[in-house]
Amino acid sequence: MSKLILTLILTMAISTMAQTPAVLDSDGKPLRSGVKYYVLPAATDTAGGLTLINRTGSCYVGQEPLPTVATTGLPVIFTPLASGESLIREGMDLKVEFSGVKKCGKSGGWSIFEEDVKSSRRFIVSGGKTRDYFRVDKNGGLYNMGWCPNCGRTNCPRPRCGFVGILTEKYGIRLLALDGSAFPFRFKRV
């Protein structure tokens, strides 16, 4: 009896995943796990791709300013939480990591930093102690990135979820942060 129930649950999970649309790159092709992509703003004249910014001893995820020579930023790799999944799907929990980057002396995995006292926003950093799960959601014809982990337990505290936006600091430094307006992104295969 328990094998039958397990088979039914597995079948329903696979069926649900297959119905969830894949996130598409700028060429209209599905994003794939383990493939390098540039994360770029949906509006091409606001700033460049994502990069790392060394700030107060930590490595913050930010945006290349315009105009620069390397406006594509650094490539990232998406890894779904669901093992065996090769496509990146809307609303799927996934890890984001800069590909092959050891800038700031740390790994390139993204995580959420503590709340900033001045702005009341949480910045996204690279190389933290833990790597957090993010997600990509479609909003109209654009994609937003967000953070709202599923803890996988029945009695777990609900996290303070948020969409990834941009916080512009002095001198035009643009950092990724939660708890503000969502910033629309697009994904370009390297």
N, C-alpha and C positions, 0 to 999 in steps of 0.2 A: 504494500500500500504506500509506503513512504517513497519508494522509487517512482511510482506514478505521480505523486504530488510534486516531487522534485523535477521530474520531466515536464510537467505542466508549467511550473514556475519558470523554468529555463526557457521553454518555448514562448511563453508570454513576454519575457524580458527581451528575447531576440526579436520577436515580432514588433514590440514597442520601439526598439532601437532602429529597426529597418524603416519605420514610419517617420522617424524624426529626420528632417531635411539636413543634408550636409551643408557645411559652411563652404561658400564658393570663393575662389581666389579672383583676382582682377581679370583673369582670362575666362572665367565662368566654369572652371574645373574644381572639383571637390578638394578641400584641404586634406592632406594625408599625414598620419602620424609619422614622425621621424624625418620628414622632409623640411628643408630650410625655406623660410618665408621672411620677407620684410614686412613689418607692420607699419603701414603708412596712414597718414590722415586721409579721410575720404575727400576732403577739399584739398586740392593740390597746392594752394597758395598760402596755407597757414603756417606750416613748418615742415620739417623733414621727417624721416623715419625715426624709430626708437633707438636709443643708445644708452650708455651708462654715464652717469655724472657723479664724480667724487665730491661729496659734500659732507662736511663735518665728520670725516672718518668713515662714512658709510657710502656704499655704492647705490645711488638712486637710479631708477629707470626714468629716463626723460626723453626729450625730443631734440633732434638736430635743429639748430636755428636755420632760418633762410636768410640770405643765400649762402650755401656752403657747397663745397665740391662733392662731398659724400652725403647727399640728402636722403639716401635710402636707409641710413643707419646700419645697425647690426642685425644679422639674420637670427631668427628664433626657430625653435623646434617645439611643436605641440605634442604632448603625450597624454592620451586619454587615461582616465582612472580605470575604465572598463578594459580589462585585459583582453587581448585578442582583437580589439576594435582597430581597424586601420584608417577609417574615415573620421574626420573631426566633424561632429554634428552640433547643431544649435542646441544650447542649453546643457551640453555635456560637461561634466567636471573634467578638467584637464590641467596638466602642469605646463608651464611656459618656461623655456630656458633659452638664454642666448647661446647660440651654437659655437662651441669651441672657444668661448671667451673666458679669460682668466684675469680680466681687468679688475683693478682694486685688490688683487691678490686673492680673489674668492671665485667660487663657481658662479655660473650664470643663471641659476634657478631663481625664479621670482618668489617673493613672499611679501606679506603685509607688515609694515613697520608700525610702531606705536603711534598714537594720535599726536599730531603736532599741536602744541599749546596755542600758538598764534592763530592758526587757520582752522582748528578743530577738524582737520582732515587727516586721513591715514595715507601715507605715501607707500609706493611700491618700491621695494629694494631688491637687489640681486645679491645672492650669496649669504642670505640669512641662515639661521640655525635650522629652520625647517622650510620646505618648499610648500607653498599653499596651492590649492586647486582654484583655477579661474574657470570662466566659461565665456562663450561667444553667443550672443543673442541677436536676432534680426529685429530691427526697428524700422518698419517701412522697407525701403530698399537698401538700408545701410546696416552695418554691423557695429554693435557695442560690445565691449568687454566688461565683465563684471566679476564679482567675488561673492559667493554665497554657498559655502561648503555644506555638503550633506554629511553629517557626522556618523551616519550608519547605526545609531543606537536609538532606542525608543525614548529614553529619558535624558536627552542631551539638551543643553541650553541653545536656544536659537541665536545664531551669530547676528551681528549688525551688518547686514548685507549692503553692498553698494556697487554702483557702476564706476568704471574707470573713466576719469576725466583728466583735464589738464589744469594745473595750477601754475600760473606765471609769476615768477619771483622777480626781484630786482635784476636789472641788466638783461631782461628778456629770457632768463633761464626758465625752461618749461619742464615741469616734473609731472609724472603720472601720480594721481591721487584718487582715493575713493571719497564718497560723501559729498559730491558736488554734481554738477550737470554732466551727463554722459557725453563722451567725445566719440564721434563716429570714425571708424577705422576701415581700411581695406587691406587685403593681404596679397602680396605679389611674390610668386615663386622665384627663388634665386636661380 
